[in-house]
Amino acid sequence: MMWINLNLIDSNSPVMEHLSIFHDNTMLILTIIMTVISYFLIISIYNKLTNKKLVENQITETLWTIMPGFTLIFIASPSLHLLYLLDEINKPLITLKAIGHQWYWSYEYSDFMSIEFDSFMNNTMNLFPRLTDTDNRTILPFKTFIRIIVTASDVIHSWSMPSFGMKIDGTPGRLNQSSLFSSQSSSSFGQCSEICGINHSFMPIYIESIPPTNFMKWLSNSIKNH
């Protein structure tokens, strides 16, 4: 995701793919509606003829009542499907807990009690875009269902990953959870999406999705180091 990109960010999960398709379908429907309305508006302005039978025309009133109803059904049906898809957790194999602080994130692999670390923004200049890299990257296996639990220790934060189609509020004293699924090996960037203080823009999220075999090797090395 670069500053000059005007399109949606490339998806890295099935949820984000469905969100992109839903966005495109909704925009197509809105474009058709605006085109039809603009056409009738223009011809009504330049048309000097009048239709005496247009007043209290039951067929016309029935049509412009039923057609918006069907349009709303076409929009609401995939929207409801997405809502259930976002809440669904299909037997997660790994649980990742993200804790927001002022102004950094800390992570805990709940299935492996000895693996936990803080993730601060990397201030060194490198090839990555500005304000996106971290000193400790979050390593996760791709094509694996993962439960993500988000909370905060001080103020309200928001764990946001656009490429996964996720934004979870981190509220002190409360646990919010969702499912995370990476479709491919990649590096994904995110940030806190809740204004949490003066350094709100300096607490990025960096997730590196790797093959499950490499993830197991990383786990074994992390357990040994701890």
BAFI-3210 file (N, C-alpha, C; in Angstrom, 3 decimals, decimal comma, padded with zeros to 6 digits):
// residues 226
n [1|2|3|4|5|6|7|8|9|10|11|12|13|14|15|16|17|18|19|20|21|22|23|24|25|26|27|28|29|30|31|32|33|34|35|36|37|38|39|40|41|42|43|44|45|46|47|48|49|50|51|52|53|54|55|56|57|58|59|60|61|62|63|64|65|66|67|68|69|70|71|72|73|74|75|76|77|78|79|80|81|82|83|84|85|86|87|88|89|90|91|92|93|94|95|96|97|98|99|100|101|102|103|104|105|106|107|108|109|110|111|112|113|114|115|116|117|118|119|120|121|122|123|124|125|126|127|128|129|130|131|132|133|134|135|136|137|138|139|140|141|142|143|144|145|146|147|148|149|150|151|152|153|154|155|156|157|158|159|160|161|162|163|164|165|166|167|168|169|170|171|172|173|174|175|176|177|178|179|180|181|182|183|184|185|186|187|188|189|190|191|192|193|194|195|196|197|198|199|200|201|202|203|204|205|206|207|208|209|210|211|212|213|214|215|216|217|218|219|220|221|222|223|224|225|226]
n.u [000,850|000,829|001,284|000,353|-001,503|-004,796|-006,678|-008,288|-006,460|-004,287|-005,641|-005,105|-006,398|-009,297|-011,524|-010,980|-010,951|-013,660|-014,738|-013,713|-014,942|-017,610|-017,572|-017,050|-019,345|-021,373|-020,693|-021,084|-023,872|-024,712|-023,698|-025,240|-027,774|-027,433|-026,924|-029,348|-031,150|-030,054|-030,427|-033,284|-033,750|-032,518|-033,955|-036,442|-036,094|-035,579|-037,773|-040,729|-043,263|-046,224|-047,623|-050,750|-051,822|-049,931|-050,146|-050,928|-050,479|-050,773|-049,313|-046,764|-046,027|-046,008|-043,924|-041,643|-041,504|-041,169|-038,829|-036,569|-036,665|-035,949|-033,391|-032,116|-032,212|-030,429|-028,094|-028,028|-027,968|-025,293|-023,940|-024,855|-023,915|-021,172|-020,938|-021,452|-019,330|-017,116|-017,305|-016,953|-015,111|-013,074|-012,160|-009,501|-005,954|-003,897|-003,447|-003,212|-002,336|-002,751|-001,623|-002,246|-000,261|000,848|003,467|003,168|003,037|002,465|002,933|001,575|001,908|-000,476|-000,710|001,820|003,417|005,839|006,566|006,607|006,651|007,670|006,774|008,177|008,323|010,530|013,149|015,200|016,390|015,332|014,526|011,808|008,530|008,060|007,539|006,434|007,813|008,911|010,788|010,573|009,108|005,856|005,375|003,628|001,949|000,957|-002,182|-003,548|-005,866|-006,225|-006,704|-007,202|-006,696|-007,434|-006,527|-006,003|-003,714|-003,759|-005,067|-007,720|-007,037|-006,606|-006,361|-005,360|-005,443|-005,317|-004,965|-005,912|-008,495|-009,310|-010,111|-009,804|-010,929|-008,954|-009,618|-009,158|-009,306|-010,999|-011,554|-011,361|-012,081|-011,203|-010,964|-008,114|-006,704|-004,257|-003,659|-001,401|002,199|003,629|004,287|002,687|001,275|000,214|-001,529|-002,216|-005,557|-006,988|-007,129|-004,774|-003,039|-000,116|001,863|000,500|000,712|002,969|003,119|003,355|002,168|003,448|003,198|004,443|003,887|004,576|005,618|004,108|005,994|008,381|007,486|007,225|009,917|010,776|009,322|010,473|013,097|012,573|011,503|013,736|015,464|014,139]
n.v [-001,196|002,009|005,599|006,822|005,161|004,710|002,767|-000,073|-001,820|-004,606|-007,808|-010,187|-012,261|-014,424|-013,039|-010,308|-010,410|-010,976|-008,618|-006,735|-007,550|-007,146|-004,370|-003,543|-004,534|-003,100|-000,460|-000,622|-000,991|001,439|003,213|002,574|003,309|006,088|006,860|006,276|007,898|010,428|010,556|010,575|012,921|014,882|014,701|015,393|018,046|019,345|018,662|019,898|019,008|017,798|015,251|014,405|012,165|011,320|012,036|010,538|007,968|004,679|002,448|003,492|004,474|002,080|000,715|002,371|001,975|-000,772|-001,431|-000,072|-001,601|-004,231|-003,608|-002,961|-005,479|-006,933|-005,669|-006,050|-008,819|-010,021|-008,498|-009,330|-011,936|-011,434|-010,361|-012,584|-014,139|-012,723|-013,046|-015,716|-018,465|-020,943|-023,514|-022,667|-023,066|-021,769|-019,293|-015,878|-013,141|-009,718|-006,805|-003,509|-000,657|002,554|003,704|001,238|-002,215|-005,312|-008,827|-012,074|-015,514|-017,534|-020,314|-021,097|-020,501|-019,327|-017,625|-014,396|-010,934|-007,500|-005,069|-002,576|000,451|000,477|002,578|002,857|003,688|001,998|-000,304|-000,524|001,041|004,224|004,429|001,881|-000,479|-002,799|-003,581|-006,148|-008,562|-009,910|-013,261|-015,552|-018,539|-019,172|-019,916|-020,994|-021,223|-018,733|-017,528|-014,292|-012,211|-009,189|-006,551|-003,843|-001,958|000,562|002,933|003,207|001,357|000,370|-002,421|-002,738|-004,186|-003,714|-005,324|-007,781|-007,225|-006,428|-004,864|-004,339|-003,297|-002,416|-002,568|-001,463|-003,881|-005,559|-008,242|-008,615|-010,601|-012,228|-013,920|-014,855|-015,289|-016,042|-015,934|-016,426|-016,537|-013,703|-010,212|-008,118|-004,975|-002,750|-000,429|001,370|002,289|003,972|007,047|007,480|009,038|011,226|009,910|008,310|007,693|006,209|003,490|000,894|-002,144|-005,218|-008,051|-011,126|-013,593|-016,934|-020,187|-023,091|-025,060|-023,594|-021,883|-023,584|-024,153|-021,602|-021,315|-023,308|-022,331|-019,897|-020,744|-022,010|-019,838|-018,370]
n.w [000,000|-001,091|-000,928|-003,230|-004,290|-005,268|-005,186|-003,536|-001,003|-001,719|-001,203|001,417|002,524|002,655|003,663|003,185|000,409|-000,134|000,915|-000,884|-003,266|-002,537|-002,211|-004,870|-006,212|-004,902|-005,570|-008,313|-008,469|-007,320|-009,218|-011,481|-010,524|-010,079|-012,714|-014,053|-012,600|-013,106|-015,849|-016,110|-014,705|-016,274|-018,713|-017,751|-017,093|-019,546|-020,989|-022,263|-022,319|-020,669|-018,605|-018,003|-016,793|-015,040|-012,392|-009,349|-010,364|-010,120|-010,980|-011,552|-008,997|-007,585|-008,845|-008,305|-005,645|-005,179|-006,649|-005,345|-003,006|-003,846|-004,698|-002,276|-001,104|-002,726|-001,959|000,812|001,207|000,498|002,381|004,921|004,802|004,895|007,465|009,153|008,275|009,178|011,934|012,279|013,527|012,652|014,188|015,434|015,207|016,422|018,911|019,146|021,092|021,271|022,762|023,430|024,038|025,251|023,504|021,770|020,681|022,291|022,170|022,687|022,466|023,126|023,251|023,678|026,352|026,972|024,972|024,295|023,494|023,007|020,581|018,942|016,995|014,245|013,932|012,160|008,918|006,113|003,436|003,663|003,684|005,258|008,783|009,175|009,721|012,268|015,278|016,373|014,627|014,019|013,701|011,759|010,630|007,239|005,571|007,731|010,353|012,709|015,956|017,027|019,721|021,213|023,335|025,712|027,744|028,846|027,464|024,982|022,128|018,659|016,758|013,627|010,449|007,251|004,879|005,672|006,155|008,714|011,805|015,047|018,153|020,935|024,146|027,470|030,065|028,736|026,423|023,039|020,227|017,137|013,949|012,037|008,891|006,676|003,253|001,749|001,580|002,879|003,627|005,820|006,649|009,242|011,415|014,486|014,786|016,352|017,918|020,218|021,642|021,751|020,317|018,563|015,819|015,649|016,212|014,674|012,986|012,126|010,295|009,454|007,258|006,982|005,669|007,240|008,115|008,366|010,319|012,536|012,980|013,688|016,040|017,698|017,914|019,181|021,634|022,716|022,994|024,910]
ca.u [000,000|001,620|000,489|-000,235|-002,496|-006,162|-007,533|-008,222|-005,215|-004,339|-006,143|-004,282|-007,263|-010,612|-012,446|-010,700|-011,391|-015,114|-015,012|-013,410|-016,008|-018,818|-017,397|-017,201|-020,754|-022,171|-020,402|-021,738|-025,304|-024,880|-023,448|-026,434|-028,865|-027,157|-027,063|-030,777|-031,765|-029,563|-031,076|-034,664|-033,720|-032,180|-035,048|-037,580|-035,806|-035,667|-039,042|-041,765|-044,573|-046,719|-048,462|-051,838|-052,109|-048,841|-050,569|-051,552|-050,333|-050,510|-048,265|-045,481|-045,717|-045,675|-042,599|-040,551|-041,458|-040,658|-037,471|-035,565|-036,664|-035,130|-032,003|-031,608|-032,018|-029,183|-026,971|-028,032|-027,677|-023,857|-023,480|-025,113|-022,981|-019,871|-020,986|-021,273|-018,006|-016,160|-017,412|-016,762|-013,785|-013,083|-011,204|-008,159|-004,838|-002,990|-004,056|-002,287|-002,891|-002,109|-001,912|-001,857|000,326|001,287|002,832|003,719|002,230|003,111|002,265|001,722|001,406|-001,119|-000,476|003,215|003,444|007,144|006,829|005,964|007,632|007,177|007,047|008,305|008,611|011,941|013,474|016,276|015,963|015,569|013,752|010,373|007,936|008,263|006,637|005,721|008,612|009,040|012,007|010,193|007,992|004,957|005,499|002,458|001,899|-000,123|-003,172|-003,835|-006,829|-005,594|-007,547|-006,516|-007,332|-006,892|-006,892|-005,113|-003,297|-003,883|-006,177|-008,302|-006,275|-007,312|-005,429|-005,910|-004,672|-006,172|-004,872|-006,707|-009,862|-009,536|-009,885|-010,340|-010,663|-008,304|-010,186|-008,629|-010,206|-011,908|-010,921|-012,079|-011,427|-011,611|-010,149|-007,152|-006,295|-003,421|-003,788|-000,130|003,378|003,700|004,507|001,514|001,502|-000,967|-001,270|-003,301|-006,570|-007,695|-006,254|-004,466|-002,086|000,745|002,624|-000,455|001,153|004,283|003,004|002,915|001,985|004,127|002,952|005,140|003,278|005,583|005,113|003,984|007,228|009,293|006,948|007,583|011,325|010,864|008,825|011,466|014,205|012,110|011,383|015,083|016,030|013,475]
ca.v [000,000|003,221|006,816|007,235|004,158|005,145|001,596|-000,823|-002,542|-006,002|-008,665|-011,311|-013,197|-014,565|-012,002|-009,074|-010,623|-010,792|-007,201|-006,031|-007,879|-006,450|-002,951|-003,352|-004,747|-001,982|000,716|-000,826|-000,721|002,881|003,886|002,372|004,124|007,487|007,084|006,289|009,089|011,605|010,562|011,052|014,308|015,737|014,761|016,106|019,481|019,856|018,259|020,896|018,356|017,335|014,056|014,605|010,910|010,963|012,268|009,375|006,792|003,578|001,567|004,168|004,504|000,715|000,379|003,055|001,475|-002,143|-001,507|000,165|-002,717|-005,288|-003,140|-003,122|-006,912|-007,315|-005,139|-006,586|-010,254|-010,275|-007,816|-010,229|-013,055|-010,971|-010,206|-013,907|-014,623|-012,034|-013,564|-017,166|-018,961|-022,354|-024,339|-022,076|-023,883|-020,916|-018,103|-014,749|-012,058|-008,424|-005,864|-002,160|000,219|003,854|003,568|000,049|-003,424|-006,513|-010,026|-013,312|-016,735|-018,133|-021,755|-021,298|-019,476|-018,690|-016,738|-013,079|-009,898|-006,165|-004,702|-001,129|000,906|000,482|003,939|002,868|003,856|000,802|-000,363|-000,543|002,379|004,935|004,209|000,605|-001,610|-002,964|-004,283|-007,554|-008,825|-010,988|-014,363|-016,414|-019,424|-018,884|-020,974|-021,565|-020,415|-018,196|-016,673|-013,081|-011,585|-007,834|-005,778|-002,704|-001,827|001,925|003,623|002,438|001,242|-000,363|-003,265|-002,656|-004,791|-003,540|-006,422|-008,884|-006,763|-006,520|-003,738|-004,780|-002,351|-002,901|-001,821|-001,934|-004,704|-006,326|-009,024|-008,736|-011,632|-012,452|-014,940|-014,343|-016,322|-015,501|-016,780|-016,683|-016,039|-012,274|-009,261|-007,246|-003,827|-002,135|000,592|001,645|003,118|004,750|008,110|007,047|009,940|012,012|009,002|007,377|007,313|005,563|002,126|000,073|-003,593|-005,919|-009,493|-011,877|-014,908|-017,859|-021,566|-023,719|-025,734|-022,553|-021,354|-024,521|-023,927|-020,338|-021,571|-024,056|-021,429|-018,901|-021,416|-022,228|-018,554|-017,904]
ca.w [000,000|-001,210|-000,781|-004,503|-004,689|-005,010|-005,113|-002,287|-000,805|-002,140|-000,139|001,824|003,240|002,001|004,143|002,443|-000,962|-000,146|001,125|-002,134|-004,218|-002,081|-002,532|-006,318|-006,576|-004,387|-006,390|-009,617|-008,283|-007,114|-010,493|-012,322|-009,967|-010,365|-014,154|-014,386|-012,003|-013,835|-017,163|-015,963|-014,245|-017,411|-019,681|-017,150|-017,112|-020,917|-021,602|-022,032|-022,327|-019,373|-018,646|-017,041|-016,107|-014,148|-011,021|-008,728|-011,212|-009,188|-011,503|-011,363|-007,566|-007,164|-009,363|-007,610|-004,272|-005,182|-007,183|-004,287|-002,066|-004,424|-004,698|-000,915|-000,861|-003,400|-001,192|002,177|001,237|000,712|003,578|006,044|004,679|005,361|008,920|009,745|007,930|010,034|013,301|012,307|013,867|012,281|014,936|015,302|015,674|017,189|019,498|019,280|021,895|021,028|023,848|023,066|025,055|024,753|022,212|021,127|020,834|022,814|021,661|023,433|021,841|024,296|023,268|024,081|027,396|027,101|023,833|024,360|023,182|022,675|019,190|018,796|015,642|013,872|013,495|011,168|007,533|005,312|002,200|003,932|003,778|006,517|009,919|009,051|010,172|013,711|015,667|016,521|013,731|014,417|012,757|011,748|009,454|006,309|005,356|009,050|011,095|013,914|016,793|017,468|020,879|021,330|024,521|025,932|029,144|029,354|026,801|023,885|020,892|017,611|015,994|012,276|009,366|006,062|003,917|006,198|006,375|010,159|012,703|016,330|019,234|022,142|025,266|028,760|030,856|027,879|025,373|021,766|019,434|015,761|013,295|011,064|007,946|005,620|002,071|001,092|002,266|002,579|004,715|005,911|007,513|009,840|012,424|015,425|014,120|017,366|018,403|021,582|022,279|020,881|019,455|017,946|014,476|015,728|016,746|013,537|013,113|011,031|010,342|008,422|007,055|006,463|005,611|008,570|008,527|008,845|011,574|013,599|013,277|014,433|017,390|018,462|018,223|020,158|022,933|023,219|023,407|026,121]
c.u [000,882|000,699|-000,213|-001,321|-003,895|-007,128|-007,469|-006,908|-005,383|-004,716|-005,173|-005,084|-008,584|-011,604|-012,239|-011,096|-012,899|-015,480|-014,760|-014,497|-017,302|-018,746|-017,629|-018,658|-021,631|-021,938|-021,028|-023,226|-025,546|-024,649|-024,643|-027,584|-028,651|-027,296|-028,529|-031,450|-031,333|-030,226|-032,494|-034,715|-033,442|-033,340|-036,280|-037,362|-036,029|-036,958|-040,124|-043,166|-044,946|-047,638|-049,532|-052,132|-051,001|-049,203|-051,348|-051,568|-049,891|-049,383|-046,889|-045,077|-045,359|-044,276|-041,498|-040,564|-040,830|-039,202|-036,394|-035,512|-035,811|-033,653|-031,370|-031,373|-030,714|-027,962|-026,885|-027,635|-026,179|-023,311|-023,693|-024,183|-021,596|-019,839|-020,780|-019,882|-016,933|-016,155|-017,080|-015,308|-013,798|-011,946|-009,778|-007,084|-003,891|-003,776|-002,979|-002,989|-002,071|-002,570|-001,385|-001,352|000,577|002,819|003,553|002,757|003,081|002,264|002,573|001,138|000,842|-000,912|000,941|003,544|004,772|007,444|005,980|007,036|006,913|007,617|007,003|008,573|010,121|012,280|014,560|015,710|016,328|014,668|012,253|009,822|008,068|007,156|005,874|006,495|008,717|010,320|011,758|008,945|007,160|004,961|004,282|002,506|000,743|-000,968|-003,453|-004,816|-006,224|-006,611|-006,714|-007,329|-006,653|-007,421|-005,903|-004,820|-003,525|-005,096|-006,693|-007,383|-007,122|-006,288|-005,991|-004,933|-005,514|-006,128|-005,630|-008,174|-010,244|-009,279|-010,590|-009,958|-009,988|-008,729|-009,628|-009,691|-011,175|-011,122|-011,845|-011,334|-012,013|-010,699|-009,286|-006,700|-005,520|-003,417|-002,456|001,005|003,597|004,088|003,367|001,765|000,168|-000,546|-002,428|-004,270|-007,422|-006,722|-006,003|-003,438|-001,161|001,548|001,732|000,032|002,445|004,208|002,489|002,763|002,625|003,905|003,650|004,552|004,282|004,983|005,058|005,254|008,254|008,809|007,288|009,057|011,513|010,370|009,862|012,655|013,809|011,995|012,758|015,698|015,418|013,739]
c.v [001,241|004,436|007,212|006,269|004,617|003,981|000,967|-001,584|-003,994|-006,896|-009,802|-012,320|-013,314|-013,487|-010,708|-009,220|-010,430|-009,326|-006,397|-006,290|-007,171|-004,960|-002,695|-003,522|-003,586|-000,722|000,597|-000,517|000,772|003,658|003,761|003,248|005,600|007,802|007,189|007,542|010,344|011,709|011,106|012,499|015,257|015,847|015,448|017,615|020,057|019,456|019,286|020,301|017,903|016,140|014,201|013,341|010,497|011,146|011,057|008,166|005,620|002,670|002,186|004,170|003,118|000,337|001,065|002,778|000,078|-002,204|-001,144|-000,960|-003,877|-004,888|-003,299|-004,590|-007,382|-006,804|-005,795|-008,047|-010,548|-009,593|-008,687|-011,428|-012,661|-010,822|-011,540|-014,460|-013,985|-012,596|-015,038|-017,513|-020,472|-023,113|-023,806|-022,981|-023,094|-019,724|-017,048|-013,638|-010,801|-007,441|-004,501|-001,371|001,580|003,852|002,439|-001,107|-004,514|-007,719|-011,223|-014,455|-017,600|-019,637|-022,095|-020,195|-018,727|-017,699|-015,479|-012,024|-008,585|-005,813|-003,181|-000,779|000,946|001,843|003,981|002,986|002,600|000,832|-000,319|000,882|002,956|004,601|002,889|-000,578|-001,615|-003,718|-005,774|-007,804|-009,997|-012,059|-015,271|-017,326|-019,046|-020,131|-021,743|-020,642|-020,037|-017,336|-015,496|-012,435|-010,241|-007,186|-004,626|-002,593|-000,435|002,652|002,740|002,517|000,490|-001,089|-003,411|-003,250|-004,725|-004,713|-007,664|-008,495|-006,775|-005,178|-004,069|-003,763|-003,060|-002,032|-002,338|-002,718|-005,529|-007,033|-009,088|-009,730|-011,706|-013,529|-014,297|-015,509|-015,663|-016,453|-017,186|-016,150|-014,579|-011,500|-008,254|-006,166|-003,293|-001,109|000,656|002,633|003,894|005,786|007,894|007,945|010,572|011,125|007,951|006,861|006,516|004,207|001,192|-001,403|-004,236|-007,419|-010,144|-013,281|-015,813|-019,257|-022,201|-024,428|-024,736|-021,944|-022,276|-024,378|-022,642|-020,521|-022,287|-023,184|-020,387|-019,506|-021,645|-020,926|-018,017|-018,853]
c.w [000,000|-001,198|-002,068|-004,974|-004,295|-004,915|-003,731|-002,216|-001,242|-000,960|000,144|002,636|002,491|002,420|003,367|000,989|-001,084|000,059|-000,151|-003,182|-003,834|-002,388|-004,013|-006,755|-006,117|-005,214|-007,778|-009,528|-008,116|-008,401|-011,425|-011,839|-010,294|-011,850|-014,559|-013,843|-012,750|-015,201|-017,060|-015,501|-015,407|-018,392|-019,097|-017,149|-018,515|-021,624|-021,249|-022,028|-020,920|-019,574|-017,569|-016,231|-015,132|-012,682|-010,520|-009,665|-010,344|-009,670|-011,280|-009,893|-007,040|-007,608|-008,579|-006,102|-004,218|-005,627|-006,148|-003,260|-002,561|-004,445|-003,323|-000,573|-001,498|-002,642|000,179|002,232|001,367|001,954|004,820|006,005|005,188|006,876|009,622|009,449|008,805|011,453|013,411|012,603|013,669|012,958|014,811|015,896|016,571|017,716|019,707|020,048|021,660|022,100|023,445|024,249|024,416|024,688|021,477|021,359|021,462|022,428|022,549|022,614|022,961|024,382|023,702|025,087|027,455|025,983|023,975|024,151|022,922|021,261|019,068|017,335|015,419|013,270|012,441|009,766|006,747|004,093|002,434|003,956|005,181|007,522|009,835|009,614|011,697|014,030|015,865|015,679|014,235|013,336|012,893|010,527|008,539|006,085|006,637|009,764|012,447|014,653|017,273|018,583|021,109|022,602|024,644|027,424|029,709|028,772|025,664|022,663|019,869|016,749|014,591|011,272|008,096|005,090|004,371|006,381|007,836|010,828|014,015|017,394|020,399|023,319|026,586|029,551|030,039|026,789|024,164|020,884|018,036|015,186|012,219|010,192|006,818|004,438|001,473|001,950|001,884|003,824|004,696|006,949|008,039|010,871|013,403|014,770|015,115|017,913|019,896|022,265|021,254|019,931|018,812|016,591|014,481|016,428|015,653|013,908|011,887|011,223|009,155|008,355|006,351|006,379|007,001|009,033|009,044|010,157|012,747|013,968|014,069|015,858|018,243|018,835|019,266|021,547|023,547|023,733|024,685|027,292]
res [m|m|w|i|n|l|n|l|i|d|s|n|s|p|v|m|e|h|l|s|i|f|h|d|n|t|m|l|i|l|t|i|i|m|t|v|i|s|y|f|l|i|i|s|i|y|n|k|l|t|n|k|k|l|v|e|n|q|i|t|e|t|l|w|t|i|m|p|g|f|t|l|i|f|i|a|s|p|s|l|h|l|l|y|l|l|d|e|i|n|k|p|l|i|t|l|k|a|i|g|h|q|w|y|w|s|y|e|y|s|d|f|m|s|i|e|f|d|s|f|m|n|n|t|m|n|l|f|p|r|l|t|d|t|d|n|r|t|i|l|p|f|k|t|f|i|r|i|i|v|t|a|s|d|v|i|h|s|w|s|m|p|s|f|g|m|k|i|d|g|t|p|g|r|l|n|q|s|s|l|f|s|s|q|s|s|s|s|f|g|q|c|s|e|i|c|g|i|n|h|s|f|m|p|i|y|i|e|s|i|p|p|t|n|f|m|k|w|l|s|n|s|i|k|n|h]
***
